[in-house]
Amino acid sequence: MNRMRTMLVVIAAMMLATAVPLALAQEQLSAPRKPLPVVTVTLAHARYTTQVATTDESRAYGLMDRVMMPADSAMLFVFRHAAPRWFWMKNTKIPLDILFFDAQRKLVAMQLDALPCEADPCTVYPSDKPAQYVLELAAGTAQRLGLHEGAQLHVHGHYGKVQ
């Protein structure tokens, strides 16, 4: 029991250490200055036109301030390596499904129907396992597609260097 309690304390500390700098960064950022790369992704035989966030600035800004998400659109966050990830919905105006994929692009965790957050404190949505790719879709999409762990994400096109 003490081991479990210690693990929970460590995880909570890691979340706080990650969330505070991210919160400050998000509040200081405006819309990304240059257009994001666009690729097509396929998941469970459904295709999505997808903006790709490959820099700290574009990953921090994400889908903030957007008022709609077309059903055939998505945003893909690409990181240089797989690690535990935490997302939040600060200044995001639309509910989303947040899907976490490992280095082989296999689905390892899902946070469904993440709600918009306009004021702190905002809920943090973690991955259960290390993730290198995170896909955000309109809320309800994962359930409609019948997604489950192990589902494969396919990326068609090039998004450039990951920073």
Secondary structure as UniProt FT lines:
FT   HELIX           2..28
FT   STRAND          38..43
FT   TURN            44..45
FT   STRAND          46..53
FT   HELIX           56..61
FT   TURN            62..65
FT   TURN            71..72
FT   STRAND          73..83
FT   STRAND          86..88
FT   STRAND          96..101
FT   TURN            103..104
FT   STRAND          106..114
FT   STRAND          124..126
FT   STRAND          131..138
FT   TURN            139..140
FT   HELIX           141..145
FT   TURN            149..150
FT   STRAND          152..156
//
